[in-house]
Amino acid sequence: MKHLDICDILKDPAYVGKEVVVCGWVKTFRDSAKVAFLELFDGTSFARLQVVLDKDAISFDPECTRLGASVAVKGVVVKAFKGEGNELNAQQLTLLGKCPGDFPIQKKRTTLEFLRTIPHLRLRTNTFAAVFRVRSVAAQAIHRYFAERRYYYMNTPLITASDCEGAGEMFRVTTHPWKTDCKSEEEYYKNDFFGVKAGLSVSGQLEGEVAATALGRIYTFGPSFRAENSNTTRHLAEFWHVEPEIAFAELPDVLEVAEEMLKYLIRAVLNECPEEIKFFDSFVEKGLIEKLEHVATSDFAVLEYTEAVKILEKENKRFEFPVSWGCDLQTEHERYLTEEVCKRPVFVINYPKGIKSFYMKQNADGKTVAAADLLVPGIGEIIGGSEREADKEKLLAAMRERGMDLSAYKQYLDLRTFGTVPHGGFGLGFERFLMYVTGMENIRDVILFPRSVKNIM
């Protein structure tokens, strides 16, 4: 169906006097004796197009005026009678899709909590249309950033036999019926589709390292899955993951890329989605634009974990979770460091090896690993990364300490046998980034169909 986007009709004076066709959904309808007015939206802008219906000149199906109905309008573009921009004098109004009077999205009911119960319709609100326009722009900016720097885009497997994090929080992949005649776990997996235990990938990192040690610089951008029983506003069972891997790189190189990438993405959203960000600044998070500009123009701080713990221990009385060396930092600790101590984004580096993953490079002190978490004001951790362990014997020792099945990691270990190199990378949870740049407080509101504990609508 040939038609023009509403965002173009609204703003471009070149359309004035021209006959056009637009399509959209009815947002409002006002009636009078001689003239009626429709406001249409098609998802391309916040502003709606006013359609003027001269009731003496055209006839139309009353169903065309119902909230939520979809219509096509043929008419002539004219300057708006009030304010700036354009409107449309209708010559023909055609019903495309009826909508009953009980359309769920009504002003009195459109709380975020209610809209989560109708994810298939919530994008027809200003808030969610804006979220997903930003999501699209940010995703394109990710690909653009890495392509401009000669990173190669890799698609890593979603089904795997190895657990990247070593935490066992994987969804099992099987073709077995719910009840089998297998007498043991070994028999169960031997007779399954792959012949071994398989699950959905928690990260593309291990396979990404394979690609980076041949192509130099790569990135993955795709879904990851975590069977983590966390029903919080920051956790999803299925989320999108940005994961670059860089050969011939040490931890400072990884930090440099992470900082540059985050600033690039924020600047892209600010420049390419000004109306959306202004909307979020006005109605979702006051001061959002100032926050994002501050991050985009700040030099990020770098703080040793040990030093961070010393700072936090002095304030232990104010925290719900007391801090001591060896503990994992909680969100309240991360926000204190960024918002009150550093007053800007900060990389916390060199964590105790006992609280980090097996693949991280072991430092000379024997107690810490070359890990880094990027903490940002307002949310806490947004990026996690490290230099990877390039020494095979040290890697093997770390895996044995955790009781890992070494046979599942033969290919990964081979990278340390055949021309090992210093290398590193990081992961950015795409939905957490979107929460940060839109101000949305619940991660379920920045993904189309959220998957979480007891929820697969």
Secondary structure, DSSP 8 states (H G I E B T S, - for coil): ---B-HHHHHH-GGGTT-EEEEEEEEEEEEE-SSEEEEEEE-SS-SS-EEEEEETTT----GGGGSTT-EEEEEEEEEE-SSSSSEEEEEEEEEEEE---TT-S--GGG--HHHHTT-TTTGGGSHHHHHHHHHHHHHHHHHHHHHHHTT-EEE---SEESS-SSSS----B---S-SS---SSHHHHHHTSSSSS--EE-S-SHHHHHHHHHHHSEEEEEEEEE------STT--SEEEEEEEEEES--HHHHHHHHHHHHHHHHHHHHHH-HHHHHHHHHHT-TTHHHHHHHHHHS--EEEEHHHHHHHHHTTGGG-SS---TT----HHHHHHIIIIIISS-EEEEEEEGGGS-TTB-B-TTSSEEEEEEEEETTTEEEEEEEEB---HHHHHHHHHHTT--GGGGHHHHHTTTSS---EEEEEEEHHHHHHHHH--S-GGGSSSS--BTTB--
